[in-house]
Amino acid sequence: MKTILMAVAIVIMASSVQADPGEKVFKKCTACHNITKEKHKMGPHLVNVFGRTAGTVEGYKKYSKAIKASGIVWNEETLDGFLTKPKKYLKGTKMIFAGLKKEKDRADVIAYMKKFSN
């Protein structure tokens, strides 16, 4: 009986823990970007991206001229615009990602990214 109660408690606890929807969406980004550690991949890491000027992360040397000259400061609004259609938002970007069409996906991933910013 004690084992059954324990198993039921574990199932209830596991079902109450829900995955972060932004983390799920961010998986589309992980081929090129890190969010959990300051390590570059094909693209720069995105730790502490909020409030950072685009094209300025230390140690990343593959920025396009467009991103370095943009003057964009990353916040909810600029990230939403960029993540909608990167090549339309910033002509000349090297980012090959087509974008996130769904507003909810963009909001979720931006909220998730905030967890890794000061």
Contacts in CASP RR format, 6 or more apart in sequence:
PFRMAT RR
TARGET T0000
AUTHOR 0000-0000-0000
METHOD contacts of the structure
MODEL  1
MKTILMAVAIVIMASSVQADPGEKVFKKCTACHNITKEKHKMGPHLVNVF
GRTAGTVEGYKKYSKAIKASGIVWNEETLDGFLTKPKKYLKGTKMIFAGL
KKEKDRADVIAYMKKFSN
20 108 0 8 1.000
20 112 0 8 1.000
21 108 0 8 1.000
21 112 0 8 1.000
22 105 0 8 1.000
22 108 0 8 1.000
22 109 0 8 1.000
22 111 0 8 1.000
22 112 0 8 1.000
23 112 0 8 1.000
24 108 0 8 1.000
25 100 0 8 1.000
25 105 0 8 1.000
25 108 0 8 1.000
25 109 0 8 1.000
25 112 0 8 1.000
26 35 0 8 1.000
26 109 0 8 1.000
26 112 0 8 1.000
26 113 0 8 1.000
28 97 0 8 1.000
28 100 0 8 1.000
29 35 0 8 1.000
29 46 0 8 1.000
29 97 0 8 1.000
29 109 0 8 1.000
31 41 0 8 1.000
31 42 0 8 1.000
32 41 0 8 1.000
32 42 0 8 1.000
32 43 0 8 1.000
32 95 0 8 1.000
32 97 0 8 1.000
33 41 0 8 1.000
33 42 0 8 1.000
33 43 0 8 1.000
33 44 0 8 1.000
33 45 0 8 1.000
33 46 0 8 1.000
34 40 0 8 1.000
34 41 0 8 1.000
34 45 0 8 1.000
34 46 0 8 1.000
34 47 0 8 1.000
35 45 0 8 1.000
35 46 0 8 1.000
35 47 0 8 1.000
35 112 0 8 1.000
35 113 0 8 1.000
35 116 0 8 1.000
36 47 0 8 1.000
36 116 0 8 1.000
37 45 0 8 1.000
37 47 0 8 1.000
38 45 0 8 1.000
38 47 0 8 1.000
39 45 0 8 1.000
40 57 0 8 1.000
40 59 0 8 1.000
40 60 0 8 1.000
42 62 0 8 1.000
43 60 0 8 1.000
43 62 0 8 1.000
44 55 0 8 1.000
44 57 0 8 1.000
44 60 0 8 1.000
44 63 0 8 1.000
45 57 0 8 1.000
45 60 0 8 1.000
46 113 0 8 1.000
46 116 0 8 1.000
47 116 0 8 1.000
47 117 0 8 1.000
48 116 0 8 1.000
48 117 0 8 1.000
48 118 0 8 1.000
49 74 0 8 1.000
49 79 0 8 1.000
49 113 0 8 1.000
49 116 0 8 1.000
49 117 0 8 1.000
50 74 0 8 1.000
50 75 0 8 1.000
50 113 0 8 1.000
50 114 0 8 1.000
50 117 0 8 1.000
50 118 0 8 1.000
51 73 0 8 1.000
51 74 0 8 1.000
51 75 0 8 1.000
51 117 0 8 1.000
52 73 0 8 1.000
52 74 0 8 1.000
53 71 0 8 1.000
53 72 0 8 1.000
53 73 0 8 1.000
53 74 0 8 1.000
54 67 0 8 1.000
54 68 0 8 1.000
54 70 0 8 1.000
54 71 0 8 1.000
54 72 0 8 1.000
54 73 0 8 1.000
54 74 0 8 1.000
55 63 0 8 1.000
55 67 0 8 1.000
55 68 0 8 1.000
55 70 0 8 1.000
62 94 0 8 1.000
63 94 0 8 1.000
64 92 0 8 1.000
64 93 0 8 1.000
64 94 0 8 1.000
65 92 0 8 1.000
66 90 0 8 1.000
66 91 0 8 1.000
66 92 0 8 1.000
66 93 0 8 1.000
67 90 0 8 1.000
67 93 0 8 1.000
67 94 0 8 1.000
70 90 0 8 1.000
72 78 0 8 1.000
72 82 0 8 1.000
72 90 0 8 1.000
76 110 0 8 1.000
79 106 0 8 1.000
79 110 0 8 1.000
79 113 0 8 1.000
80 106 0 8 1.000
80 107 0 8 1.000
80 110 0 8 1.000
81 89 0 8 1.000
81 106 0 8 1.000
82 89 0 8 1.000
82 90 0 8 1.000
83 99 0 8 1.000
83 100 0 8 1.000
83 106 0 8 1.000
83 109 0 8 1.000
83 110 0 8 1.000
84 99 0 8 1.000
84 100 0 8 1.000
84 101 0 8 1.000
84 106 0 8 1.000
85 98 0 8 1.000
85 99 0 8 1.000
86 93 0 8 1.000
86 95 0 8 1.000
86 97 0 8 1.000
86 98 0 8 1.000
86 99 0 8 1.000
87 93 0 8 1.000
87 95 0 8 1.000
100 106 0 8 1.000
100 109 0 8 1.000
END
